Amino acid sequence: MSKEFKVTVITPFHNTRMELFLRTYESLKKQTIGFENIEWVIVLHNCGEKNIADVKELLKDHDNVFLKELNNDAHSASSPRNYGL
C-alpha cells in the first residue's frame, strides 16, 4: 500500500540558484504537518546536468520527494507545473 500524503506541493525548477532552492526545502521541512506528510513533486525543467545532480544528491534520502525531468521549448512555469500534475 502506498503512503497517503496530506498535501502535495509541485515545484517547477528551472536552473534555480541552489541557495533559493534550499530555502524552499528548509521551509517545507519546518511545516507543522511534518515533512514526511508532504508529497513533494519537483519538475526539473530544462535544467543543466549540474543542477539535476545537485538536487538529486540533496533529496536522495527522502521517500516523499519525486523528481521529474522535463525538457521542452516552454519558457513559463505552467508547463512544468502541469507536467507535475
C-alpha positions as CSV (number, residue, x, y, z in Angstrom):
1,M,0.0,0.0,0.0
2,S,1.4,3.4,-0.9
3,K,1.7,6.2,1.6
4,E,-1.2,8.7,2.0
5,F,0.1,12.2,2.0
6,K,-1.8,15.2,3.5
7,V,-0.7,17.6,0.8
8,T,1.1,17.7,-2.5
9,V,3.5,20.5,-3.4
10,I,4.6,20.9,-7.0
11,T,7.7,22.9,-7.6
12,P,8.9,23.9,-11.1
13,F,12.7,24.1,-11.0
14,H,14.5,25.8,-13.9
15,N,18.2,26.2,-13.1
16,T,17.3,27.9,-9.9
17,R,20.1,29.0,-7.6
18,M,20.7,26.3,-5.0
19,E,20.6,28.9,-2.2
20,L,17.0,29.8,-3.2
21,F,16.0,26.1,-3.6
22,L,17.5,25.3,-0.2
23,R,15.2,28.0,1.4
24,T,12.2,26.2,-0.1
25,Y,13.4,22.9,1.1
26,E,14.0,24.2,4.7
27,S,10.6,25.8,4.7
28,L,8.9,22.6,3.7
29,K,10.8,20.7,6.4
30,K,9.5,23.1,9.1
31,Q,5.8,22.7,8.2
32,T,3.7,21.7,11.3
33,I,2.1,18.8,9.5
34,G,5.5,17.2,9.2
35,F,7.7,17.0,6.1
36,E,7.0,13.2,5.8
37,N,3.3,14.0,5.2
38,I,4.1,16.2,2.2
39,E,4.4,14.7,-1.2
40,W,6.9,17.0,-3.0
41,V,7.0,16.8,-6.8
42,I,9.9,18.7,-8.3
43,V,9.9,19.2,-12.0
44,L,13.4,19.8,-13.3
45,H,12.6,21.9,-16.3
46,N,15.2,22.4,-19.0
47,C,17.9,22.1,-16.3
48,G,21.7,21.6,-16.7
49,E,23.3,18.4,-15.5
50,K,24.9,20.1,-12.5
51,N,21.6,21.4,-11.2
52,I,20.0,18.0,-11.7
53,A,22.8,16.2,-9.9
54,D,22.8,18.7,-7.0
55,V,19.0,18.3,-6.5
56,K,19.2,14.5,-6.7
57,E,22.0,14.5,-4.1
58,L,20.3,16.8,-1.7
59,L,17.0,14.8,-1.7
60,K,18.1,11.3,-2.3
61,D,17.1,10.1,1.2
62,H,13.5,11.3,1.1
63,D,10.8,8.8,0.1
64,N,8.3,11.6,-0.2
65,V,10.2,13.6,-2.9
66,F,9.6,12.8,-6.5
67,L,11.8,14.2,-9.2
68,K,10.6,14.5,-12.8
69,E,12.6,15.8,-15.7
70,L,11.0,17.8,-18.5
71,N,12.8,19.2,-21.5
72,N,10.8,21.3,-23.9
73,D,10.6,24.7,-25.5
74,A,8.2,26.2,-23.0
75,H,9.6,29.2,-21.1
76,S,7.0,29.5,-18.3
77,A,6.2,27.8,-15.0
78,S,2.9,26.5,-16.3
79,S,4.4,23.8,-18.5
80,P,6.4,22.1,-15.7
81,R,3.6,22.6,-13.2
82,N,1.1,20.9,-15.5
83,Y,3.6,18.1,-16.1
84,G,3.9,17.6,-12.3
85,L,0.2,17.3,-12.0
